[in-house]
Amino acid sequence: MSYIEITDPSFGFFEAASLKTKGEDLHEQYVSADPFPHIVMDDFISPDVLNACLEFFPDAPDPDSQTFDRDQERYKTSFNPDFLPGQLRSFFYAMNSQPFIAFLENMTGVKGLIPDPYYLGGGFHETRQGGHLSVHADFNLHPKLRLERRLNLLIYLNKGWEEDYGGALELWDVEMKSCVRKVAPEFNRCVVFSTNATSFHGHPEPVNHPQGKPRRSIALYYYTATWDGTAREFTTQFKKRPDTEDKIDWRVKRNELVSDLFPPILVRGFRRRLIARSPAFK
């Protein structure tokens, strides 16, 4: 039996009443986890809806897709849920609904969570053979909603995935000295973790499936209206693992230098122009 049941897989909706207290039993495990608050849950959700995710997983980018092929993000594509069949759109909308938000709040203790209706950076993720995502801390401010990023949720869609296939999620300590936890991206395994400037994570080891299958997952992000402008806004912060050939993201370093040298009003105008050109906001 799954931890969270879907009442009707054809619509992907949860039983709202059953989620009111769900997550309370996981709170202590979540907040006490090392190296930062997180949890790994197997058999997380009714498998029928995840099987439908695999059946209808996109075979080509949608108008809002983003594909990355650089040193820090290799062979990775995201797909916006709004272009999926109705059954899967309903499932994603349910993951942004009040009952599911209540589950997340009960488990994490983070109150006032707000889902992202734009799915910025979220939705379906696929990393093809040889691809990877370097260890990083996520951007901390939603550029359109001006909300503070607080939680990441990942559900893996990979049946029969073995450790030597690569693509494991790694959680690193604050000093980037060691990987504290490694999580294989196995089917119906869910990972939720808190995001901040030192929640370093990624799947830096390249995907190496013997049959060339990609690594697939669902990714959703949740925010709170707690941004007060005193914190420094930053984009994705990639980190170099010790004794590796990981590459520094000099583009980010350059942008941070611009932020430090130029008046904030000019920097904000530059960022707004970048956002307006992004396919995620068209």
Disulfide bonds with the S-S distance in Angstrom:
none
